[in-house]
Amino acid sequence: MSNININTGEIRLTVNGDENRVISFNPNDLQFIDNLYNLLADFENKEKEYKQRDTEIDKNTELNSYGVPIKLKDKIELTKEICNHMREKIDIVFGEDTSQKAFGNTNTLDMFEQFFEGVTPYIEKVRSTKINEYTKNNKKNVMK
């Protein structure tokens, strides 16, 4: 049977050089880009909410009988909520189980920043190339 190969522009990246931990995404896909922009808007809104909640938690200065701030448990719960939300949204945009492949069972806030710093250059490169191609072609059509 004959075969065709289609290059969709999918990017595949290993996590920490581990061939068993591969994430993939396609910055050429308009649905991916739309989902990504929605994710970033969601993060912006949620960040405001989380900061407000964190400020409220910080107001509690009580200590338990061991001298540990009572707010510590609330801070941990808020951080877990943030991590779970971020994982869920990353999986929606980048595909099911992307968070597990990228982060394993670890939950720290800085790992999300590292993730986006890692994928952003690939997305920016493809998107800027596409925009340049579009604007170059548009200029040619206008000049005809």
C-alpha positions, -999 to 999 in steps of 0.1 A, spaced: 0 0 0 13 35 -8 19 60 20 19 97 24 38 116 51 22 148 65 43 172 85 17 188 108 44 208 127 41 188 159 69 195 183 81 167 206 102 174 236 117 151 262 115 161 299 149 162 315 163 141 286 141 111 295 129 94 263 99 79 283 87 114 292 78 131 260 54 160 256 41 171 222 22 200 209 15 217 176 20 254 175 7 254 139 -27 242 150 -51 270 155 -71 251 181 -39 247 202 -32 284 199 -67 293 209 -66 270 238 -33 283 249 -45 319 248 -76 309 269 -52 292 293 -31 323 298 -62 344 303 -75 319 328 -42 320 347 -43 358 348 -77 357 364 -69 329 388 -37 346 398 -57 376 411 -81 353 430 -52 333 445 -34 364 456 -65 377 474 -70 344 491 -33 343 501 -35 378 516 -66 367 536 -47 336 549 -17 358 559 -40 378 582 -42 349 605 -13 352 629 -24 325 654 -1 297 664 -11 261 674 1 246 707 34 236 690 41 272 679 34 265 643 13 291 624 -22 279 619 -22 295 585 4 270 573 -22 243 566 -43 268 547 -13 279 526 -6 243 518 -42 237 507 -42 268 485 -9 257 469 -23 222 462 -54 238 447 -33 260 424 -11 231 413 -42 209 406 -58 237 386 -26 243 366 -21 206 359 -58 203 347 -55 233 323 -21 222 310 -36 188 302 -65 205 283 -41 225 261 -12 201 257 -30 168 259 -40 142 285 -13 132 309 11 160 299 13 172 335 22 137 347 48 133 320 63 167 328 60 169 365 55 133 378 40 134 412 58 166 422 38 197 430 57 230 433 47 263 419 80 270 401 77 239 380 49 255 360 70 285 353 98 262 341 73 243 319 62 275 301 97 289 298 106 256 282 78 255 256 74 292 249 105 295 226 91 268 203 57 284 201 71 319 196 94 307 168 66 290 148 40 317 154 64 345 144 73 326 113 36 322 104 29 358 110 58 369 89 47 346 61 12 359 62 22 396 63 48 390 35 21 373 13 -4 400 21 20 428 10 26 410 -22 -11 407 -29 -17 443 -21 11 455 -44 -4 435 -74 
